[in-house]
């Protein structure tokens, strides 16, 4: 049988080599403050101008095409699903996904932080659900999430069926040892 042991580590140490790309840690509350500042044209809650309004608006100008119906500004995607302007950005690292978006013409913003891996269907369905609640009322997001969940469950079951959950000792012996990785640190596998 295997013996599992946790090794203490600084929770942010593994991401250090990837800074500044994924090294910004935040909370939904703090990200909501950023979104409120976006909607207030660069002003903080106390009315101070913390980002020049002209510079802020320049971020929202499309700089290049990112898809059939999507453009990329400076750090923001700029889209018009169903003719409603949505500016958004997302980020991810192993085990974490974030998305935030705002509707500058309507004074609405939202943020979602999840403990899943890479960008997933939930993020786009979250945005879709907000648009449904505010505008058209069609319940497409729920159906999409159900369909995606069913597909992922089927894929997981298929993959699991191919896994031998009782390998013999000879199979496992080749993995025994200590390994080091610059991002993930040290791991020791032993019986």
N, C-alpha and C positions, 0 to 999 in steps of 0.2 A: 504494500500500500504506500501511497505518497504521504509525505508530511509537508504541510503548508505552513509557512511562517511569514508574517508581515515584516518588512524592513522599514524603519522610520526614514522619512524623507521630507524635505521641504516641498510642499505641494506645488510651488511655482518653479522649482528648480528644473524640471523636465522641459519647460517651455523656453527657458532662457536662451538657448541657441537660436530660437526662431524669432526673438525680439527684433524689431518692433512689430513685425507682421501679425503675430497672434499674442503678443505679450501684454495687451491691455486687458486687465481684469476689472470688472465692474459689476454693478448690481442693476436690477430692473429699475429701481428707484433713481439711481444716478443717470441711467440712460434716458429715463423719462424727463429728467431735467434738461438733458441735451436736446431732446425733441421739443420741449416747451420753448427752449431758446431758438430752435429752428423756426418754430411757428411765430415767434415774436421778433423775427427778422434780426436776430443777433443780440437781443436783450435778455439779461438774466431776470429772474423773478423779481428782484428789487428794482428793476428798471434801468440798471447800468448797461451800457452797450459793451458787451464783452468780445464780440466779433464784428468787425466792420460790415455793415449791411451790404455794401457793394461786393465785397469779397465773398460773403456768404451766398449771395445770389449768383455769383459767377460759378460757384460749385455746382449749381443746379442746371447750368447750361450744358446741353448735350455736346460732348467732345468727339465721341465716336459711336458707331452703331454696335450694339451688343446683341442684336437679334432682330427678327422681323418687326417686332413692335417695341423694341427696347433700345435705349441709348445709355451711354455712360458719361456722367459729368466728371467732377473731381471728387472721387470717393463715394459717389452716389449713382445708383441706377435711376433713370428717369423714364417712366412708362405712363401710358394712358389706357389702362384696361377699361373697357366700356366707356371711353371718353372721359375718364376721371383721372386727373393727374396724381400719380403716386411716385414719390421719391423714396428710395429705400436703399438699405445696405445690409449685409449679413456677414457673419464671420464664423469660423469654426476652427477647432483644434480637436485632437483626439478626446472624445468624451464630452465635448461641449459644442453647442450650436447657438448662435444668436441671430436674431433678425429684428430690425426696427424699420418702421416706415412712417411717413406722414403724408397727409393730403393738404398741401399748402393753401389750396383754394377753399378749403372747408374747415380749417382749424382743428383737424383730427390727427392724432398720432398714436402709435402703439409699439410696444416692444415685447419680445418673447425670448426668454432664455430657456434652453433645454439641456438636459444631460444625455444627449445622444451624440453620435459621431458626426459625420459630415452632413452638409445641408440635405434636408430631407423634405418629403412632400408635405409634412406638417406645417412648415414655415409658409409655403405658398397658400395652403388651405386656410391658415390663420388670417392671412391678408384677405383672402377671398371672403371669409366669414364676416369680417369687419365691413367689407363693401356690401355684402348682402344685407346686413343689419341696417346700414345707413341708406342704401339706395334701392336696389331692385328686389330684395326679399326672396329671391330664388334660392332654394336650399341645395346648392351644388356642392358646397364645401363638405358637408356631412357625407354625401354620396362618394365624393372623391376619396375622403379619408377611409371610408369603409372598403372601397375597392382596392386602395393601396395596401391597407392592412391585410386584406384577404390574400393579395398577391404576395406580400412579404411572408405571411404565414405559410403559404404553399411552397415558396422558395426555401424557407427555413426547413420545412418538413422534408423536402426533397434532398437538401444538403445533409441533414441529420441522418437520413436513411443510408447515406454513403459512408458514414463515419463508424469505424469499429470502436465501440466503447469498451471493449475488453481485449486490448492488444496484449500479446505475450511479452515477457520480460526482454527478449532479444530485440524486439522493436523499440522498447523504451531505453535500453542501454545506450544507444547512440546519442541520446539527448542529455545524458548525465554529465554534469560539469558546471563550471562557473562561466558566465558570459558577462561581458561589459558592453554598454552602448553609451555613446556620448550624450544622448538625450534621455534615455530611459533608465540609465544607471546599471546597477549590478543585479544579476539574478543567479541563484544557485539552484540547480535541479539535482535532487538526490533521492534515493530510496530511504 
